[in-house]
Amino acid sequence: RLTKMSQTKRAWKLQEFVAHGSTVNCVALSKKSGRVIVTGGEDRKVNLWIVGKPNCLMSLCGHTTPVESVRFGHEEEMVVAGSMSGALKVWDLEQAKIMRTLTGHTSSIKSLDFHPYGDYCTSGSLDCNVKLWDIRKKGCIYTYRGHKNGVNCVRFSPDGKWIASAGEDGLVKIWDITAGKILTDLTYHNGPVNIVEYHPNELLLASGSSDRTVKFWDLENFNMVSTTDGDSTPVRNILFHPEGTCLFSGTKDLLKVYSWEPSKCYDSIPVNWGEVADIAIGQNQLIGTSFSQTNVSTFVVDLKRVQPFGGIPHQEGGSNFSSKNIDEVFTDLSISNSSLSEGLKHSRNKFITERPPTQSSRQASVPKEDIEEPTQDKEDQDNDSFEIANPEDYRQIFRPKSRLSHSPTRQIEPFQPPPEDGDMEPVRQPAPTRSNKTSKPVNKPPSKPVVKPSPRQPEEDKSGISPEDFLPQKAGGNDGYSSYGRVPSENETLSTLFSGHDAMARVLAHRSKNLQIVRAMWTSGNTKTAVDSAISMKDPSVIVDLLNVLNLKSGLWSLDLCSCLLPQVQDLMDSKYDSYVTAACEALKIMLRNFGPVIKSNLTAPPSQGVDLSREERYRKCRQCYENLCNIRSKVASRGGTPGKLGQLLREIQILMASMD
């Protein structure tokens, strides 16, 4: 009976928790997994939570005014938060540190979004402006002006070439990033536009408004494809299905599922979420979140029981839509043939979301006339903090990409609906009678399976490496198989073999992307710029790859490169990977052999008469190199007993360093 009741439940409230010490202003869900929530409040904090758990995962501090808008990065590795004063802060969740503070808006930030595959983000503000930011350069690349009132929502297109902005003025504007100008205004909304979303594949945009409609726009000719009939309340949130099959629309206490060609309302599901703040999809479930005062609530909709994916067909049929065209004054063609509409749907062009292999994510193709350098006081930097309240959950969710471990998303299970009160009684009744039948009432084995739902998840130690990862399954015994236990099935063996594949593929894809950026700058002939770009990526593997190339061509080295790369070499000397230390030592050997005498002669030379700017600059670089070499010297000495090729390299470096005295 319990199972039967659970199967018919389509939507339910999952949890409600106190998110902040004062009023909550904004909430966002991670779009990749739908299992992490970020909240911002009047207390000027940004808090992160795992959906379904009541305890705060971590708290990000640093804003000096209330937080008004929050957004996750596409890979859930970053969070950006905008404040009432117009400042943005970007946090790296994997490195557990703040990346950037960006200033430039003169009023509260209402919406944020990350670029699909570049180190950029965009923001919309009450100051009527949309800004494009370079996270690495710490500055505003361009400001898009044109809205007459506050900007409620900004979104990058899937190919990263356009920005769509929705405003209180009832307009949706499409901006061309590379040209730095507006492409078109999409009108026909009769009230403020609250939300815009691009179709994941097709050249299609949807917009939800306070006029209680959702409108669909063709981005090839910028015409309106169709519009929904007015709901009873404003449209607060919309989301395309990841496969692009339908659109979900969230209004007050209601979720609707729409098609645009042919025009149809697939389903309408009552959900007691009030004014929904954000929605996401994961594990065939739609997760919704809303907030009220200091509380945040989460809700679950089982998509397997929602049309068009399953369940009972919607009673109201397709009468919820009316198709229109912007040029309807001149167009008297009413296409009622559903097969023709279906043909039109499939004929629409798609976004080219594959990144060109030589394209750099720098701002070479972005207009540079509007670059602003934000200022950040030391006082603000001191206020930035990163408090991890739950280290265990933090390691599971935000483990670094370089870790070869099970992907957390593979082990996520769908949320189960709560049982009805009447169905709980029959389930609990047999429990005491079963214990009375046995002669061991104190026996507690039944509780163990509850505590042990996922025995395959290896326990992580602080070093980040688990010995069992490098042992055969039989010897490691991690998955519950001992050397004398049962033989794992074929599916279990395949699952074990493929368990680290997704994580490794992401690591290599990220590394390849970074190397392509460095290569694009390298081939343009500016080695120094390529090196600076590699350093700004903060990826040791990219630095090692770059050093390996430079070590093969010692003629590429210069005093400039030495001063840039010595701090990176110093960090690599502490690496637990011998290949990283070897690459650092090879580079150090070349630098000492080619530039050691130059550094020493410049530091010991008597001061010259008059002003010699080039000599002073050279002296500054030599001084910087010497200080880094002094720091590295102690690390080389501590590794003096290392055997093999690396040990020989270290001894050669010690001899070369002795000549610097």
C-alpha positions as CSV (number, residue, x, y, z in Angstrom):
1,R,0.0,0.0,0.0
2,L,2.9,2.4,0.8
3,T,4.5,1.7,-2.5
4,K,1.3,2.3,-4.4
5,M,0.7,5.6,-2.7
6,S,4.3,6.7,-3.4
7,Q,4.0,5.8,-7.1
8,T,1.0,8.2,-7.5
9,K,2.7,11.2,-5.9
10,R,4.0,13.6,-8.5
11,A,5.3,16.5,-6.4
12,W,6.2,16.9,-2.8
13,K,8.1,19.2,-0.4
14,L,11.5,17.8,0.4
15,Q,12.7,20.1,3.2
16,E,12.6,23.6,4.8
17,F,15.6,25.0,6.7
18,V,16.8,28.3,8.1
19,A,19.4,29.5,5.6
20,H,20.6,32.8,7.1
21,G,20.5,34.8,10.3
22,S,18.5,37.5,8.6
23,T,16.3,37.8,5.5
24,V,17.2,35.6,2.5
25,N,17.4,37.7,-0.8
26,C,18.3,35.1,-3.4
27,V,18.6,31.4,-4.1
28,A,20.1,29.4,-7.0
29,L,20.4,25.7,-7.8
30,S,23.4,24.1,-9.5
31,K,22.3,23.3,-13.1
32,K,24.7,20.3,-13.6
33,S,23.4,18.1,-10.8
34,G,20.6,20.0,-9.2
35,R,21.9,18.9,-5.8
36,V,23.7,22.0,-4.5
37,I,22.0,25.2,-3.4
38,V,23.6,28.6,-3.0
39,T,21.8,31.3,-0.9
40,G,22.5,35.0,-0.3
41,G,21.1,37.2,2.4
42,E,20.9,40.4,4.3
43,D,23.6,39.2,6.6
44,R,26.0,39.7,3.6
45,K,26.9,36.0,3.5
46,V,26.8,33.4,0.7
47,N,25.9,30.0,2.1
48,L,26.0,26.6,0.3
49,W,23.8,23.6,1.0
50,I,23.3,20.1,-0.2
51,V,19.7,19.5,-1.3
52,G,18.1,17.2,1.3
53,K,20.5,18.0,4.1
54,P,19.8,20.6,6.8
55,N,23.3,21.6,7.7
56,C,25.3,24.4,5.9
57,L,28.0,23.0,3.7
58,M,30.1,26.2,3.7
59,S,29.8,29.9,4.2
60,L,31.5,32.5,2.0
61,C,32.0,36.0,3.5
62,G,33.4,39.2,2.1
63,H,30.6,41.3,0.8
64,T,30.0,44.5,2.7
65,T,26.4,45.0,1.7
66,P,23.5,42.5,1.4
67,V,23.8,39.8,-1.3
68,E,21.2,40.2,-4.0
69,S,22.1,37.6,-6.7
70,V,24.0,34.3,-6.8
71,R,24.9,31.8,-9.6
72,F,26.9,28.6,-10.0
73,G,29.4,28.0,-12.7
74,H,28.6,25.4,-15.3
75,E,30.8,22.7,-13.7
76,E,29.8,23.7,-10.1
77,E,33.4,24.7,-9.5
78,M,32.7,28.4,-9.1
79,V,30.1,30.7,-7.5
80,V,29.5,34.4,-8.2
81,A,27.5,36.7,-6.0
82,G,26.4,40.2,-6.6
83,S,25.6,42.7,-3.8
84,M,23.4,45.7,-3.3
85,S,26.3,48.1,-3.8
86,G,27.0,46.7,-7.3
87,A,30.1,44.6,-6.4
88,L,30.7,41.0,-7.6
89,K,32.7,38.4,-5.9
90,V,33.8,35.1,-7.5
91,W,34.8,32.1,-5.4
92,D,36.7,29.0,-6.5
93,L,35.0,26.2,-4.6
94,E,37.6,23.6,-5.5
95,Q,40.5,25.7,-4.3
96,A,38.5,27.0,-1.4
97,K,39.4,30.6,-2.0
98,I,38.1,33.9,-3.5
99,M,39.2,34.5,-7.1
100,R,38.1,38.0,-7.9
101,T,36.3,41.1,-6.6
102,L,34.8,43.1,-9.5
103,T,33.3,46.5,-9.2
104,G,31.7,48.8,-11.7
105,H,27.9,48.7,-11.3
106,T,26.4,51.7,-9.4
107,S,23.4,49.8,-8.1
108,S,22.1,46.4,-6.9
109,I,22.9,43.4,-9.1
110,K,19.8,41.4,-10.1
111,S,21.2,38.6,-12.3
112,L,24.4,36.8,-13.1
113,D,25.6,34.1,-15.6
114,F,28.9,32.4,-16.5
115,H,30.2,32.0,-20.0
116,P,29.8,28.4,-21.3
117,Y,33.6,27.9,-21.8
118,G,35.4,31.0,-21.1
119,D,36.6,32.8,-18.0
120,Y,33.9,35.4,-18.3
121,C,30.7,36.3,-16.5
122,T,27.9,38.8,-17.2
123,S,25.7,40.8,-14.8
124,G,22.5,42.8,-15.0
125,S,21.8,45.6,-12.6
126,L,19.2,48.0,-11.4
127,D,21.5,50.7,-12.9
128,C,20.0,49.6,-16.3
129,N,23.3,48.2,-17.6
130,V,24.6,44.8,-18.6
131,K,28.3,44.2,-18.0
132,L,30.7,41.6,-19.4
133,W,33.5,40.7,-17.0
134,D,36.9,39.0,-17.5
135,I,37.5,37.0,-14.3
136,R,41.2,36.6,-15.0
137,K,41.8,40.2,-15.9
138,K,39.8,41.5,-13.0
139,G,38.0,44.0,-15.1
140,C,34.9,45.0,-17.1
141,I,35.4,44.3,-20.8
142,Y,32.2,46.0,-22.0
143,T,29.1,47.7,-20.8
144,Y,25.9,47.2,-22.8
145,R,23.5,50.2,-22.4
146,G,20.0,50.4,-23.7
147,H,17.5,49.2,-21.0
148,K,15.3,52.0,-19.6
149,N,14.8,50.3,-16.3
150,G,16.5,47.6,-14.2
151,V,17.8,44.4,-15.7
152,N,16.1,41.3,-14.2
153,C,17.9,38.5,-16.0
154,V,21.0,37.9,-18.2
155,R,22.0,34.7,-20.0
156,F,24.8,33.7,-22.3
157,S,23.8,31.7,-25.5
158,P,25.0,28.1,-25.6
159,D,27.7,29.1,-28.1
160,G,28.9,32.0,-25.9
161,K,28.5,34.6,-28.7
162,W,25.3,36.4,-27.5
163,I,23.9,37.8,-24.3
164,A,20.1,38.0,-23.7
165,S,18.9,40.5,-21.2
166,A,15.4,40.9,-19.8
167,G,14.3,44.1,-18.2
168,E,11.7,45.8,-16.1
169,D,10.9,47.9,-19.3
170,G,9.3,44.8,-20.8
171,L,12.0,44.3,-23.4
172,V,14.3,41.4,-24.2
173,K,17.5,42.5,-25.8
174,I,20.0,40.3,-27.7
175,W,23.6,41.6,-27.6
176,D,26.4,40.5,-29.9
177,I,29.5,40.1,-27.7
178,T,32.1,40.3,-30.4
179,A,30.6,43.3,-32.1
180,G,29.7,45.0,-28.8
181,K,26.3,46.1,-30.0
182,I,22.6,45.2,-29.9
183,L,21.3,42.7,-32.4
184,T,17.6,43.2,-31.7
185,D,14.8,44.2,-29.3
186,L,12.2,41.5,-28.7
187,T,8.9,43.2,-27.8
188,Y,5.3,42.1,-27.3
189,H,5.5,41.6,-23.5
190,N,3.0,43.8,-21.7
191,G,4.9,43.8,-18.4
192,P,8.4,43.4,-16.9
193,V,10.3,40.4,-18.2
194,N,11.5,38.3,-15.3
195,I,13.4,35.5,-16.9
196,V,15.0,34.4,-20.2
197,E,16.4,31.0,-21.2
198,Y,18.0,29.8,-24.4
199,H,17.1,26.4,-25.9
200,P,20.1,24.1,-25.3
201,N,20.4,23.3,-29.0
202,E,18.2,25.2,-31.3
203,L,18.2,28.9,-32.2
204,L,15.3,29.5,-29.9
205,L,14.7,31.8,-26.8
206,A,12.0,31.7,-24.2
207,S,11.0,34.6,-22.0
208,G,8.7,34.7,-19.0
209,S,7.0,37.9,-17.8
210,S,4.8,39.5,-15.2
211,D,2.2,39.7,-17.9
212,R,1.7,36.0,-17.0
213,T,2.8,34.6,-20.4
214,V,5.8,32.7,-21.8
215,K,6.9,33.8,-25.3
216,F,9.1,31.8,-27.7
217,W,11.4,33.6,-30.1
218,D,13.1,32.4,-33.3
219,L,16.7,33.7,-33.2
220,E,17.3,33.3,-37.0
221,N,14.8,36.0,-38.0
222,F,14.0,37.3,-34.4
223,N,10.2,36.6,-34.8
224,M,7.9,35.4,-32.1
225,V,7.1,31.7,-32.7
226,S,4.3,31.4,-30.1
227,T,3.0,32.5,-26.8
228,T,1.1,30.9,-23.9
229,D,-2.3,32.0,-22.7
230,G,-2.1,34.1,-19.6
231,D,-1.6,32.3,-16.3
232,S,-3.2,33.5,-13.1
233,T,0.1,34.8,-11.7
234,P,3.4,36.1,-13.1
235,V,5.9,33.7,-14.6
236,R,8.9,33.6,-12.2
237,N,11.1,30.9,-13.7
238,I,11.5,28.9,-16.8
239,L,13.8,26.0,-17.8
240,F,14.2,24.0,-21.0
241,H,14.5,20.2,-20.6
242,P,18.2,19.3,-21.2
243,E,17.3,17.5,-24.4
244,G,15.2,20.4,-25.5
245,T,11.9,18.4,-25.7
246,C,9.8,20.9,-23.7
247,L,9.9,23.9,-21.4
248,F,9.0,24.0,-17.7
249,S,7.4,27.2,-16.4
250,G,7.1,28.0,-12.7
251,T,4.5,30.3,-11.4
252,K,3.0,30.7,-7.9
253,D,2.2,27.2,-6.6
254,L,2.1,25.7,-10.1
255,L,4.4,24.0,-12.6
256,K,3.4,23.9,-16.3
257,V,5.0,22.0,-19.1
258,Y,4.9,23.5,-22.6
259,S,5.6,22.7,-26.2
260,W,6.1,25.6,-28.7
261,E,5.7,23.8,-32.1
262,P,3.0,22.6,-32.1
263,S,1.6,24.9,-29.5
264,K,0.5,22.8,-26.5
265,C,0.4,22.7,-22.7
266,Y,1.5,19.1,-21.9
267,D,0.8,19.1,-18.1
268,S,0.0,21.3,-15.1
269,I,1.2,20.2,-11.7
270,P,0.3,21.9,-8.4
271,V,3.4,22.5,-6.3
272,N,3.1,24.4,-3.0
273,W,6.3,26.4,-3.4
274,G,4.9,29.9,-3.4
275,E,7.0,32.2,-5.6
276,V,9.6,29.7,-7.1
277,A,13.1,31.2,-7.2
278,D,14.9,28.6,-9.3
279,I,14.5,25.2,-10.9
280,A,16.9,22.5,-12.1
281,I,16.7,18.9,-13.4
282,G,18.5,15.8,-12.3
283,Q,17.9,12.1,-12.0
284,N,14.5,12.4,-13.9
285,Q,13.3,14.8,-11.2
286,L,12.7,18.6,-11.3
287,I,14.1,20.3,-8.2
288,G,12.5,23.7,-7.2
289,T,13.5,26.1,-4.5
290,S,11.8,29.1,-2.9
291,F,12.5,31.3,0.1
292,S,10.6,33.3,2.7
293,Q,12.1,35.5,5.3
294,T,15.0,33.5,6.8
295,N,13.9,30.1,5.4
296,V,14.6,28.2,2.2
297,S,12.4,25.4,0.9
298,T,13.0,22.7,-1.7
299,F,10.5,20.7,-3.7
300,V,10.7,17.7,-6.0
301,V,8.6,16.9,-9.1
302,D,8.9,13.3,-10.4
303,L,9.2,13.8,-14.2
304,K,8.4,10.1,-14.9
305,R,4.9,11.0,-13.8
306,V,4.6,14.2,-15.8
307,Q,3.6,14.6,-19.5
308,P,5.2,14.2,-22.0
309,F,7.5,11.8,-20.2
310,G,4.8,9.7,-18.4
311,G,1.7,9.8,-16.3
312,I,-1.9,10.7,-17.3
313,P,-2.3,13.0,-20.3
314,H,-3.2,16.6,-19.3
315,Q,-7.0,17.2,-19.5
316,E,-6.8,20.7,-20.9
317,G,-5.1,19.5,-24.1
318,G,-3.5,22.0,-26.3
319,S,-5.8,25.0,-25.8
320,N,-3.3,26.9,-23.7
321,F,-1.3,28.4,-26.6
322,S,-1.9,30.9,-29.3
323,S,0.6,31.2,-32.1
324,K,1.5,34.7,-33.3
325,N,4.1,36.4,-35.5
326,I,5.7,39.8,-35.0
327,D,4.6,40.8,-38.5
328,E,1.1,39.6,-37.9
329,V,-0.3,42.8,-39.6
330,F,1.1,41.6,-42.9
331,T,0.8,37.9,-42.3
332,D,-2.5,36.2,-42.7
333,L,-1.2,32.7,-42.7
334,S,-2.5,30.5,-39.9
335,I,-0.5,27.3,-39.8
336,S,-2.9,24.9,-38.0
337,N,-1.4,21.8,-39.6
338,S,0.5,20.1,-36.8
339,S,2.7,18.1,-39.2
340,L,3.9,21.3,-40.9
341,S,4.6,22.8,-37.5
342,E,6.6,19.7,-36.6
343,G,8.5,20.1,-39.8
344,L,9.3,23.7,-39.0
345,K,10.5,22.7,-35.6
346,H,13.1,20.3,-37.0
347,S,14.2,22.7,-39.7
348,R,15.4,25.3,-37.2
349,N,19.2,25.8,-37.1
350,K,21.2,24.9,-34.0
351,F,23.8,26.6,-31.9
352,I,27.4,25.6,-32.7
353,T,28.5,24.9,-29.2
354,E,31.7,23.1,-30.1
355,R,34.6,25.3,-29.2
356,P,37.1,26.0,-32.1
357,P,40.4,24.3,-31.3
358,T,42.5,27.5,-31.8
359,Q,40.1,30.0,-30.3
360,S,41.4,31.7,-27.3
361,S,39.1,32.6,-24.4
362,R,40.9,35.9,-24.0
363,Q,39.2,39.2,-25.1
364,A,40.9,39.5,-28.5
365,S,37.6,39.5,-30.2
366,V,35.8,41.6,-27.7
367,P,35.7,45.4,-28.0
368,K,38.3,46.9,-25.7
369,E,37.0,50.5,-25.5
370,D,35.3,49.9,-22.2
371,I,37.9,48.2,-20.1
372,E,37.7,49.2,-16.5
373,E,40.1,48.2,-13.8
374,P,38.3,47.7,-10.5
375,T,39.8,48.8,-7.2
376,Q,39.9,46.5,-4.2
377,D,40.9,47.8,-0.8
378,K,43.1,45.8,1.5
379,E,40.3,46.1,4.0
380,D,37.9,44.3,1.6
381,Q,40.5,41.6,1.0
382,D,40.8,41.0,4.7
383,N,37.1,40.6,5.0
384,D,37.0,37.7,2.5
385,S,36.8,34.3,4.2
386,F,35.8,30.8,3.3
387,E,34.3,28.7,6.1
388,I,33.8,25.0,5.4
389,A,31.3,23.8,8.0
390,N,31.1,20.2,6.7
391,P,34.5,19.0,5.4
392,E,33.2,15.5,4.6
393,D,30.4,16.7,2.3
394,Y,32.7,19.4,0.9
395,R,35.2,16.8,-0.3
396,Q,32.5,14.7,-1.9
397,I,30.9,17.6,-3.8
398,F,33.8,19.9,-4.6
399,R,36.7,17.5,-4.9
400,P,39.5,18.9,-7.2
401,K,39.3,18.0,-10.8
402,S,42.8,16.4,-10.7
403,R,41.6,13.8,-8.2
404,L,41.2,10.3,-9.7
405,S,38.2,9.2,-7.7
406,H,34.5,8.2,-8.2
407,S,32.4,11.0,-9.7
408,P,29.9,12.1,-7.1
409,T,27.1,12.4,-9.7
410,R,27.3,8.7,-10.5
411,Q,26.2,7.8,-7.0
412,I,23.3,10.3,-6.7
413,E,20.0,8.6,-6.1
414,P,16.6,10.2,-6.9
415,F,14.7,11.6,-3.9
416,Q,11.9,9.4,-2.6
417,P,8.5,10.8,-1.9
418,P,7.4,11.0,1.7
419,P,5.0,8.2,2.8
420,E,1.4,9.1,3.7
421,D,0.6,9.0,7.4
422,G,-1.9,6.2,7.0
423,D,0.6,4.1,5.2
424,M,3.3,4.5,7.9
425,E,1.3,2.5,10.5
426,P,1.4,-0.9,8.8
427,V,5.1,-0.5,8.1
428,R,6.0,0.2,11.7
429,Q,3.7,-2.4,13.3
430,P,5.7,-5.5,12.4
431,A,9.0,-4.1,13.7
432,P,8.3,-4.7,17.4
433,T,6.6,-8.1,16.8
434,R,9.7,-9.3,14.9
435,S,12.0,-8.3,17.8
436,N,9.7,-10.0,20.3
437,K,9.9,-13.3,18.4
438,T,13.7,-13.5,18.8
439,S,15.5,-14.3,22.0
440,K,18.0,-11.4,21.5
441,P,16.0,-8.2,21.9
442,V,19.3,-6.1,22.3
443,N,20.6,-7.3,19.0
444,K,21.3,-4.4,16.6
445,P,22.3,-5.9,13.2
446,P,19.2,-4.5,11.5
447,S,20.5,-1.0,12.0
448,K,23.7,-1.6,10.1
449,P,22.4,-1.8,6.6
450,V,20.8,1.6,7.1
451,V,24.1,3.2,8.1
452,K,25.8,1.5,5.2
453,P,23.9,2.3,2.0
454,S,26.9,2.9,-0.2
455,P,29.8,0.7,0.7
456,R,31.5,1.4,-2.6
457,Q,32.4,5.0,-1.8
458,P,36.0,5.0,-0.6
459,E,36.9,6.9,2.4
460,E,39.2,9.8,1.5
461,D,42.3,10.8,3.5
462,K,43.8,14.2,3.7
463,S,46.6,13.5,1.2
464,G,44.0,13.1,-1.6
465,I,45.4,9.6,-2.5
466,S,43.8,6.3,-1.5
467,P,46.1,3.3,-1.7
468,E,43.2,1.1,-2.7
469,D,42.9,3.2,-5.9
470,F,46.1,1.5,-7.1
471,L,45.4,-2.0,-5.9
472,P,43.6,-4.8,-7.7
473,Q,39.9,-5.0,-6.5
474,K,40.5,-8.4,-4.9
475,A,43.4,-7.1,-2.8
476,G,41.9,-3.8,-2.0
477,G,38.6,-5.2,-0.8
478,N,36.9,-1.8,-1.1
479,D,33.7,-2.9,-2.7
480,G,33.0,-5.6,-0.1
481,Y,34.9,-8.4,-1.9
482,S,37.6,-10.0,0.1
483,S,40.3,-12.3,-1.2
484,Y,38.1,-15.3,-0.2
485,G,34.7,-13.7,-0.8
486,R,32.4,-13.9,-3.7
487,V,33.6,-13.2,-7.3
488,P,32.1,-9.9,-8.5
489,S,29.7,-10.1,-11.4
490,E,30.5,-8.8,-14.9
491,N,28.5,-5.6,-14.4
492,E,30.3,-4.9,-11.1
493,T,33.7,-5.5,-12.7
494,L,32.8,-3.1,-15.6
495,S,31.5,-0.5,-13.2
496,T,34.7,-0.7,-11.2
497,L,36.8,-0.4,-14.4
498,F,34.9,2.7,-15.6
499,S,34.4,4.3,-12.2
500,G,37.2,6.8,-12.7
501,H,36.7,7.4,-16.4
502,D,34.4,10.4,-16.2
503,A,36.6,12.2,-13.7
504,M,39.7,11.6,-15.7
505,A,38.0,12.7,-19.0
506,R,37.0,16.0,-17.3
507,V,40.6,16.5,-16.1
508,L,42.0,15.9,-19.5
509,A,39.4,18.0,-21.3
510,H,40.1,20.9,-18.9
511,R,43.8,20.6,-19.4
512,S,43.4,20.4,-23.2
513,K,41.3,23.6,-23.2
514,N,44.0,25.5,-21.2
515,L,46.8,24.2,-23.4
516,Q,44.9,25.3,-26.5
517,I,44.6,28.8,-25.1
518,V,48.4,28.9,-24.4
519,R,49.2,27.5,-27.8
520,A,47.1,30.2,-29.5
521,M,49.1,32.9,-27.8
522,W,52.4,31.1,-28.3
523,T,51.9,30.8,-32.1
524,S,51.2,34.5,-32.3
525,G,54.9,35.0,-31.4
526,N,54.5,36.4,-27.9
527,T,56.1,33.8,-25.6
528,K,55.9,36.1,-22.5
529,T,52.1,36.5,-23.0
530,A,51.6,32.8,-23.3
531,V,53.6,32.2,-20.1
532,D,51.6,34.8,-18.2
533,S,48.4,33.2,-19.5
534,A,49.5,29.8,-18.3
535,I,50.4,31.2,-14.8
536,S,47.0,32.9,-14.5
537,M,45.3,29.5,-15.0
538,K,46.7,28.3,-11.7
539,D,46.9,24.7,-13.1
540,P,50.3,23.1,-12.2
541,S,49.9,20.5,-15.0
542,V,49.9,23.3,-17.6
543,I,53.0,24.9,-16.1
544,V,54.8,21.6,-16.2
545,D,53.8,21.1,-19.9
546,L,55.1,24.6,-20.7
547,L,58.3,24.0,-18.8
548,N,58.9,20.8,-20.7
549,V,58.8,22.7,-24.0
550,L,61.0,25.5,-22.7
551,N,63.5,23.0,-21.3
552,L,63.9,21.5,-24.8
553,K,64.6,25.0,-26.3
554,S,66.9,26.8,-23.9
555,G,67.3,29.7,-26.4
556,L,63.7,30.8,-25.6
557,W,64.6,31.7,-22.0
558,S,65.1,35.3,-21.0
559,L,65.5,37.2,-17.7
560,D,61.8,38.2,-18.0
561,L,60.7,34.5,-18.1
562,C,63.0,33.6,-15.2
563,S,61.4,36.3,-13.0
564,C,57.9,35.0,-14.0
565,L,58.5,31.3,-13.7
566,L,60.7,31.1,-10.6
567,P,57.7,31.4,-8.2
568,Q,56.0,28.6,-10.1
569,V,59.1,26.5,-10.0
570,Q,59.2,27.1,-6.2
571,D,55.7,25.7,-5.9
572,L,56.4,22.7,-8.0
573,M,59.3,21.7,-5.8
574,D,56.8,20.9,-3.1
575,S,54.8,18.6,-5.5
576,K,54.2,15.0,-4.6
577,Y,54.7,14.0,-8.2
578,D,58.3,13.3,-9.3
579,S,57.6,14.3,-12.9
580,Y,56.6,17.8,-11.7
581,V,59.7,18.2,-9.5
582,T,61.9,16.9,-12.4
583,A,60.5,19.5,-14.8
584,A,61.0,22.2,-12.2
585,C,64.6,21.1,-11.6
586,E,65.4,21.0,-15.4
587,A,64.2,24.5,-15.7
588,L,66.1,25.6,-12.6
589,K,69.3,24.1,-14.0
590,I,68.9,26.1,-17.3
591,M,68.1,29.3,-15.5
592,L,71.2,29.0,-13.1
593,R,73.5,28.0,-15.9
594,N,72.4,30.8,-18.4
595,F,71.4,33.6,-16.1
596,G,73.2,32.9,-12.8
597,P,76.2,35.0,-13.7
598,V,74.0,37.8,-15.0
599,I,72.0,37.9,-11.8
600,K,75.1,37.9,-9.6
601,S,76.9,40.6,-11.6
602,N,73.9,42.9,-11.6
603,L,73.4,42.6,-7.8
604,T,77.1,43.1,-7.0
605,A,77.8,46.0,-9.5
606,P,78.3,49.4,-8.0
607,P,75.5,52.0,-8.5
608,S,75.9,54.0,-11.7
609,Q,75.8,57.8,-11.9
610,G,72.6,59.4,-13.3
611,V,69.3,57.8,-14.1
612,D,69.4,54.5,-16.1
613,L,65.9,53.2,-16.3
614,S,66.8,50.0,-18.2
615,R,69.5,49.2,-15.6
616,E,67.1,49.8,-12.7
617,E,64.5,47.5,-14.3
618,R,67.2,44.8,-14.9
619,Y,68.3,45.1,-11.3
620,R,64.8,44.8,-10.0
621,K,64.3,41.5,-12.0
622,C,67.6,40.1,-10.9
623,R,66.8,40.9,-7.2
624,Q,63.4,39.2,-7.6
625,C,65.1,36.1,-9.1
626,Y,67.7,36.0,-6.4
627,E,65.1,36.1,-3.6
628,N,63.2,33.2,-5.3
629,L,66.4,31.2,-5.7
630,C,67.2,31.7,-2.0
631,N,63.8,30.3,-1.1
632,I,64.3,27.3,-3.5
633,R,67.7,26.6,-2.2
634,S,66.4,25.2,1.2
635,K,63.9,23.0,-0.7
636,V,66.7,21.6,-2.9
637,A,68.9,20.9,0.2
638,S,66.0,19.1,1.9
639,R,65.8,16.7,-1.1
640,G,69.5,16.1,-1.3
641,G,69.3,12.4,-0.5
642,T,66.9,11.6,-3.4
643,P,68.1,8.7,-5.5
644,G,68.1,8.3,-9.3
645,K,68.0,10.9,-12.0
646,L,66.2,13.4,-9.9
647,G,68.8,13.1,-7.1
648,Q,71.6,13.8,-9.7
649,L,69.7,16.8,-10.9
650,L,69.3,18.2,-7.4
651,R,73.0,17.8,-6.7
652,E,73.9,19.6,-9.9
653,I,71.6,22.5,-8.9
654,Q,73.3,22.7,-5.5
655,I,76.6,23.1,-7.1
656,L,75.3,25.8,-9.5
657,M,73.6,27.6,-6.5
658,A,76.9,27.6,-4.6
659,S,78.4,29.8,-7.3
660,M,75.8,32.4,-6.5
661,D,77.2,33.1,-3.1
